[in-house]
Amino acid sequence: MHTLIENARFWCFLWVFFYENMQITDFNNLPIPTSEYEQKVIDFCQKWQSGQKEFTIKTSGSTGEPKPIQLTRNQMIASAKLTGKTFGLQTGDSALVCLNVEYIAGMMMLVRGMVLGLKLTIVEPSGNPIQNLEQNDFDFFAFVPLQLENILNTDENITTLNKAKAIIVGGAAVNEVLQKKIQQLDVSIYSTYGMTETVSHIAIKRLNGANKEENFKVLEGVKIGIDDRNCLNIISESSNNEIVQTNDNVEIISENEFKLIGRFDNIINSGGVKIQLEKVEKLIEKEIQIFHPKRYFAYGIPDEKLGQKLVLVVETDVFEENLKEMFLSNIKSILSKYEIPKEIFFVEKFWETPTGKVDKKATLRAF
């Protein structure tokens, strides 16, 4: 089930295991893939093993149209080594790859395997990527929040997760419900901050245990600052030591620590009043549980009178009108009159980007 691959730069162990039970045992004599996804994994590994110097990677499209970005091999190696150092990953450690390998989070799991010499089990992305696995012994996991929430709904999965050295969760914010579920785990779980331009994460925040943190701490060698909008900028080896300017509003706590406030482009203007959407989402987090939501988001839609009006979109099977009235009554003491949603929309299933993030525009267009 595994093979040693000799390379001029490194040795790596690579275990590849798909739902269709396709196994790669010889990268010089690859089997014929049985799915499009298998072909994508094989294509990338072949390009990397051949020494390709640059790679074109698409952004996720969660905050705008997906766009291609060029990253160098050296940037990706630097990022992989920094992740290995941060989480104590060593040659022979095992990791699960369950994020889309066409995008930076999944692609960097492949790179970490080849650079650090990890044993990788690769499955096609799904809502619960460990439910059909025979293997239950991994040192490292990377999930999006919805995957981890689904996994924690099954008690026997907790044993599998607790065997790991670390688990990272990225791509979206961790809500209060998941935050509470995480506390039952002994393994260290970290929320990550990063993007395609920074070649995956450049900062982490511990979510559980005695060392739980409120703010993000940057990884070794990463420098941070802000522009005149109080939006974060980043310099690191993985960014080619060039400034990456973000649209994320932050509060700088120290030279290596920051508090994430929300996206600058998630501020709407409703009747002349600026409203930070992430602030609204955070304030109503407890009250919204009456809908038993899977996910939810605040958003601004066009309005003839206000310019933009604030709405709330909830992913749930519960559609009772009395719950809506109860919710609106409860949040009046929490929010200012401008922050109270003008409408609440219920959706059975949110649209998602290929990386598992909520596609807000597509979800609203479906109404």
Buried (B, 14 or more C-beta within 10 A) or exposed (E): EBBEBEBEEEEBBBBBBBBEEBEBEEBEEEEEBEEEBBEBBBEBBEEBBEEEEEBEBBBBBBBEEBEEBEBBBEBBBBBBBBBBEBBEBEEEBBBBBBBBBBBBBBBBBBBBBBBBBBBBBBBBBBEBBBEEBEBEEBBBBBBBBBBBBBBBEEEEBBEBBEEBBBBBBBBBBBBEBBBEBBEEBEBBBBBBBBBBBBBBBBBBBBBBBEEBBEBBBBBEBBBBBBEEEEBBBBBBBBBBEEEBBBBBBBEBEEEBBBEBBBBBEBBBEBEEBEBBBBBBBBBBBEBBEBBEBBBBBBBBBEBEEBEBBBBBBBBBEEEEEEBBEBBBEBBEEBBEEBBBBEEBBBBEEBBBBBBBBBBBBEBBEEE
